[in-house]
Amino acid sequence: MDRFIKSTEWRKWQWKESADLARMAIDAFSKRIRREGFIGTRHISVPENQPLYRFTLFSRHELAEKFWNAILKIDESGQRELL
């Protein structure tokens, strides 16, 4: 964890469930990446209730967020749209 977020601050965190620790670690990692000049998108957890995977796109170009949001678009039937 020290290397993942490049800090030992996580040792002071308090959490009740492992999902809380995971969320805090991802948030800390995202902040570190943003400090290095990347633009971050919103996190996606799959499945949402007990995530096995967490996805976030980081890029230095703002067009990446447009693509990310287009990929995540879901129509009224629950299907992802392909643009």
N, C-alpha and C positions, 0 to 999 in steps of 0.2 A: 504494500500500500504506500509506503514511503516513496518508492520510485514512481508509482503510478501517478500520484498527485504532486510529487516533488516537495513533500512537506511531512512533518511529523505531527501537525496540528490535529489530524484525525484521531490521535490517541486521547484527546480531550473531549471528543464528541460523546454524546449520550444518545443511545437509541434503545428501543424496546424490541424491535424485530429486525431481522436481517435485511428486510426490504428497505427499512429506514436507513441503515448503514449504506446499502447499495446506492440509494438515491443521493445521500450526502456525498459519497465518493464521486459519483458521476457529476454532480454539481461542482465540486471542487476541481475535478479534472477539466470540466468545461471552462471554468474561470481561468485556469492556468493556460489553456489553449487560446482563449480570447486575448489574454495579456501578450501572447506571442504574435498577435496580429491576424488571427483567424476569425471569421464570422461563423457563429454556431447557429444551428437550427433547433427546433424543438425536439425533445427526446420522444422516441416511440418505444414502447415496451410491448413485447410479444411473448405470450399473451399478456393482456393488461393486468389481470388480477394477481398472477404469480409469474412474473417475467423470467423467461429463460434467456431472452435476448433483449438487448437495448441498443437502439440505433440512433445516431445523431450524425448529421453531416457537418463537417467543418471545411471551410473554403476561404480563400482570400478574395474571392470574387462574389459580388452580390447576386449575380445571375444564378448561382448554385441554389440559393434559397428559393428562387422561382421554380426551378426544376423539382426540388424536394417537395414543395407544396403541391405541385401538379401531380406528382407521383402518389401523394397521400390522399388526394381527392377521392371521396367515396360518393357514389350516386345514391339515390333514394332506395334502391334495392339492396344496398350494402356491398355492391361491387366496386372495385377500384376502376377508375376510368383510365384508359390509355390514350394519351394525347399525341 
